[in-house]
Amino acid sequence: MTLMPRPRLWSIRGLQSCSPAVRHGVAVALFCAAFGIRWTADALFPPGFPFLTFFPAVIVATFVAGRGPGIVCAVLSGLAAWYFFVPPVFSFVVTPQVATAMLFYSGVVAVDIFLIDGLTRRQRQLEENEARLAEMAAHQALLFKELQHRVANNLASVASMLRLQRRQIERDPALALPLIDRADQRIEMMGRVHRQLYDPAAQSRPIREILSHAVDLAREMADADAVDVRVIADDVRLDVGRLLPLVLLLTELLANSFKHAFAPGERGRIDVRLEQAENDMLCLTVADNGKGLPASDTQPAIAGLPRSRRGLGTAIIAGLVAQLGGTHRVRSGAQNPGSARGVTTVVAFPATHAAGA
């Protein structure tokens, strides 16, 4: 639903946004008009009404041009009324009667200017608040649609994961409990990531902080406190639609490393790096110094996936990489000069959604 803004007064948003010279020129023009009417119709007015045409001029000047021009119009009007229309005319003689008249005039225009200026400021404030609320409502509607889309995608991922695990259980019923426990962990991880990323405060957090929080979640779920995980990230900005699969992908890669690279309680290290590459591409690298891949996996495998790790986790990783529209490859320490241990996974993906995606 699109929120339609209320019609705005042209005087408040139009003339008051002009330059001071224009606004003061309008005030002077209104004074001249009031003076001309008062001078022309002087014979029509009864004695004792020297300020009659000047009060409306001050009110209009303040309303359409602001407090400063209103004051200018009030001062010019007061001086003109004093000199031309307050007896004795054509002089600035101060008598008790003149002082009383001028104090009366000053009090009335001061109240008029104060009230009108306060009302116009309040009107501007209301319009600004309304614009902010409309922007927030539009953002919330967009965020809700995005959330619905992502929830639907993740529910489909959960259903696919459960189907894969069902086939594994059919082949080996003894795996039922471990597979169900792992599925429970993955679903809980998805829920935590959703809560983290769809928190409004998360939109302004640096990407490194978001990835570090995901690392803490993955390490907590795997009970891998002995493994040191270091995160390095360039200062990039991603929308929630890119952040969600990226964070889920990172947690799955870390879970694989915690499970396969290190024995329970073994100390180790994993380096996580998110870098800006050429052509608006990003590169996520997850490298551990664990036991590496078996010798049978050192040869290139289909789609870059090592043979020993073609399980449910690998299928989930491939699906998340596909959501990002990227590619990935896995290499062992034997394929890295100067390294005898460890596995490195490199994922390259565009920083923004592809057109039509």
C-alpha positions, 0 to 999 in steps of 0.5 A: 500500500502506498501512502499519499502525502497530504497537500502542503501549503505552498506558503510554508514549503514554497516561499519560506524556502526561498532566499532571505532577499526574496522573503524580505522583498515580499515583506517590503512589498506587503508593507508598501501595499498596506501603506498605499491602501491606508494613504489612499483611503485615509479619508474613509477611515474614522480618526483613531485607526492608524494601524488598520491596514498594517496589521493584516500586512504583518500577519501575511508577511509572517505567514508566507515569508517567516518571522524575520520578514514579519518583523521587518514589515511590522517595524516599517508599518509602525514607523509609517503609521506613527509618522503619517497617521498618528497625530500630530502627523508628519512627526515623531513627537512622543506624547502619552497618547502616542506612546500608548498607541505605539505600545498597543501596536507593538504588543499586538504585532508581537503576539501575532508574529509569535503565534504565526511563527510557532504555528508555521514551525509546528506545521513544518515539523509535522510535515517532516515527521509525516515524510519520515513516517511514510519513508519508514512505512515504505521501508518496512513494507519492503523489508516484510516482502523480503522477509517473506521471500527469504523465509519461503526460500529457507523453508524450501531449503529445510524441506530439501535438507530433510528429504536428503536426510530421509534418503540417508536414513533409508540407506542406513537407519543407524544414522537417524539420531545423528542426522536429526540432531544435525538437522535440528542444529541447522534449523536453529542456526537459520532461526538465529541468523534470521533474528540477527539480520532482520533486526533494524539495528543490523542494517548499520552494523559493519560487515565484519561485525556481522560475520564475527557474530555468525562465527560465534554462533557456529562455534557455539553450535559445534562446541569448538571453543579450542579453534581460533577463528579470525575474521578479516573483511573489507568495508562492503555494504550488502542488503539483507537479501545478500547477507542472509545466504552469505551468513548461512554459507559461512556458518555451514563452511565453518561447521564443515571445518569444525567437524572434519578438520579437527578432532574434538578439543583439538586446537586449530585455526580458521581464517575467514576473509571477505574481499572486494574483487574486480567487476563488483565481485566479492570473494569469501575465503574460509581456510583451516589448518586442520588435517586436510583432505584424504589423498584420494581427494587431492585430484579435482572432483566434479564441480570442485567438490572433494569426494569425501565431503559430498554429503548433506553439508556440501549440498547445502553449501552448493545451494547457498552459493547458487542463491548468491549467483556465485561459484566455489572451489575447494583445495587442500593443503597439498595444492597450496605451496608451502602448506602441508595441512588444511583445506581452503574454500573460495567462493566468488559471487556478485555484490548485487543481485543479477538483473532479473534474479 
